[in-house]
Amino acid sequence: MEMSLPIDTVLPEVIARLRGNRRLVLQAPPGAGKTTRVPLAILAAGLTPGKIIMLEPRRLATRAAAERMADTLGEKPGETVGYRMRGTTKVSRATRIEVVTEGILTRMIQSQPDLPGIGAIIFDEFHERSLNADLGLALALEVAGALRGDLFLIVMSATLDAEPIAHLMGAPVVTSEGRAFEVTPHWLPKPVPKTQRLEQAVTDLTLSALTQNAGSALVFLPGEGEIRRVEAALRAQVPPDVSLCPLFGAMPFKEQRAAIAPVASGRKVVLATAIAETSLTIEDIRIVIDAGLARRAEFDAGSGMSRLITTRVSRAEATQRAGRAGRVAPGACYKLWTRGQDGALPAHPPAEIDVGDLTALALEVAVWGGSVGEMPFVTPPHEGRLQEAQDVLKMLGALDENGRITAHGKTLSALPLHPRLAHMLTKGGMNAPLVTAILSERDILRGAPTDLRLRIEAARNPSQFRNQHNMDPNRAALARIHQEAKRLASKAQGGGPEDIGILAALAYPDRIGLRRPGEAARFILSGGKGTVMPQGDPLSAAPLIVATDLDGDPREARIRQAVALDRGDLRATFPDQIAWQTVCIWSRREARVLTRKQERFGALILEDRMWQEAPAEEIARAMLEGVRQLGLLASPKATRFMARAKLMSQTDPQFPDFSEDHLMECLEDWLLAHLSGVKTSADWKRFDITPALKARLSWEQSRALDAAVPPYFITPLGRQVPIDYDGPQPRIALRLQEVFGVTRHPSVAGTPLQLTLLSPAQRPVQVTEDLPGFWSSSYQDVRKDMRGQYPKHPWPEDPTQANPTLRAKPRK
């Protein structure tokens, strides 16, 4: 009799909801049985005559789920239940339930958008939020909305916040309780010392857990390297009856199955990556040891693609891992962090669409013919990163200038590779599969010089390479490279270039680097970024390289892997992208306008010559950038004019704005036509902008300005005294005797003119804004002082009745 599972209690509701809505979000914790029970329940209920497709995030889970469902039916995989993944298919005409890896659905929809013969799509473990799952759901929703109203869509998840998904789908939520025994958590009393290696800390914790508990153990580690090192450390210390079973995605499938199969006697320790968090049942696990780390696919600016980055687990992941100890009996979970550190863990892992490389997604959407902004994504991708991805695709010829898919783009989308590497594979010769496989894998020669050709040499003949260079390539990575290169060889078209530098340039046309003149190890990349190579590296003196891996530093990235490129090969490979350009720019470094003719590839200047016949208008436009850097540098004459104009605009809102900020904003409108012959900062310092400023005014405006805000005050003697407008109010300075007889205080634009009255020796004796008041008050005191100091000059008792003068008294 088949064992009951927690999901069984909600299956009737699941079927009823699907009958009424055709869409559903199912929340069920690990171990509830959703992966194996829901597809079979849909099949048994006869909801659809079509095939039921279920997506799984990993190959092992895909095959294991299909095998468990087939076993439930008393069949073998490939009959009622089958599976499909890259390179492996087990289906037949009788297959009604097909378990597939997530990328397979995208290919199905792209090839036949109406999905003939398919009645339901189930997205299992959707909480992992891979790019393929997000894209698959968006495409499926569009298909259901436009072509297949009869299509059933089910999203299943263990820890996902279901409401946003349910809202996007317009679907009800059904929640199933899990069946789990109590798991006792054990935290470290204090943090792991920074000097202690992760492998040693995990080994010690595992040995301690095994002595305190019965049953088998599941140890979560971030990757294969850590698994192998912990395995080596444990092998010499565990009792003979304890089997050590590594479990990670790159293992052969037979070894993966052995890791999850029950042991005949004794107990086992499974050393696993996140592959064991969900969708897999591992018998007799009573203990979990969690290193608290996970590897996630995040966009790596250094490689231009997604790479696996090691980060702390989230609380949701830690909860799932701990739950593996409570499947069959009460268990214990040993965490390699303190209780205090537990509170600092993020609540959920980031969705890959938020942190991963969007190039493949942008390509698939272009093939679909849709717009990312209009598609029903759970999390819309970041616009800036999406634009960068689309720029890469245009550079590879996968999209045209309008962002539409090209025939070459369709070819790239059909290959299970990053578009960069797919482009290299389709355009390159017979060396392309091996180079593609090496660039897809982690560096097999960590710590070695940067030259990619060393990696090619190591991959082709590892033993000879070890003897010649005294370096040992990573053997596990080499095995994967050879397997991948063999698979890709059948997809390579051949006939293209064989040189490693050219192949790298095809994948990374934006990473072709030209060594900076006079600087060893420093390069400018065709995409515009600056890079530096380790000092003394054999490639540091190369004039031209392709950087295939950088450390991602946004200021000046450090080159981790590169290959030399011949200049002639560059010209032959990219003839349509290399062209002569005329350049007329302001150089901040040289403080002058540079006029050059340059042969360019992206940001690289391959040839550089003087441009003698540069048009005057282009020089003037470039000089405007110099003005923006240097500022207006107004002469005293120009400063006075601007001050007058500002005062005028305060009384007349229709008068043009002469503030410095506004003038800098509209330089092209008033200054461009006057910059003839100005090319350097020295020229600009000598240049008087007054004529250009005055040219902004019409004849009527100039007359109105001169009348309301004159440049001079005309004294009673007819002398012109410049008015100083650079202050809170306009002012002039003149001899006191020159305003004898003036009984009304002069003003400008309705503002009293500040008068600084001077002695015959040009020294200030009074500052006033009320000349009549001065005559009637303090003048008499001034007169007493001045008569003694300057007896030869007139000091009338009533200045309002005296004539203005600059002369001394006539001699008697």
Secondary structure, DSSP 4 states (H G I P E B T S, - for coil): -PPP-GGGGGHHHHHHHHHHHSEEEEE--TTS-HHHHHHHHHHHHT--SSEEEEEESSHHHHHHHHHHHHHHTT--TTSSEEEEETTEEE--TT--EEEEEHHHHHHHHHH-TT-TTEEEEEETTGGG--HHHHHHHHHHHHHHHHT-TT-EEEEEESS--HHHHHHHHT--EEE-------EEEEEESSPPPTTS-HHHHHHHHHHHHHHH--SEEEEE-SSHHHHHHHHHHHHTTS-TTEEEEEE-TTS-HHHHHHHHSPPSSSEEEEEE-GGGSSS---TTEEEEEE--EEEEEEEETTTTEEEEEEEEPPHHHHHHHHHGGGSSS-EEEEEEEEHHHHTTS-SSPPPHHHHS--HHHHHHHHHHT--GGGS--SSPPPHHHHHHHHHHHHHTTSB-TTSPBPHHHHHHHTSSS-HHHHHHHHHS-TTHHHHHHHHHSPPSSTTS-SBHHHHHHHHH-HHHHHHHH-----HHHHHHHHHHHHHHHTT----S---HHHHHHHH-GGGEEEEPTT-TTEEEETTS-EEE--TT-TTTT-SEEEEEEE---SSSEEEEEEEE--HHHHHHH-GGGEEEEEEEEEETTTTEEEEEEEEEETTEEEEEEE-TT--HHHHHHHHHHHHHHH-----HHHHHHHHHHHHHHHH-TTSPP--HHHHHHTHHHHTGGG-TT--BHHHHHH---HHHHHTTS-HHHHHHHHHHS-SEEE-TTS-EEE-B-SSSS-EEEEEGGGGTT--S--EETTEEPEEEEE-TTS-EEEEES-HHHHHHTTHHHHHHHHHHH-TTS---S-GGGSPP-SSPPPP-
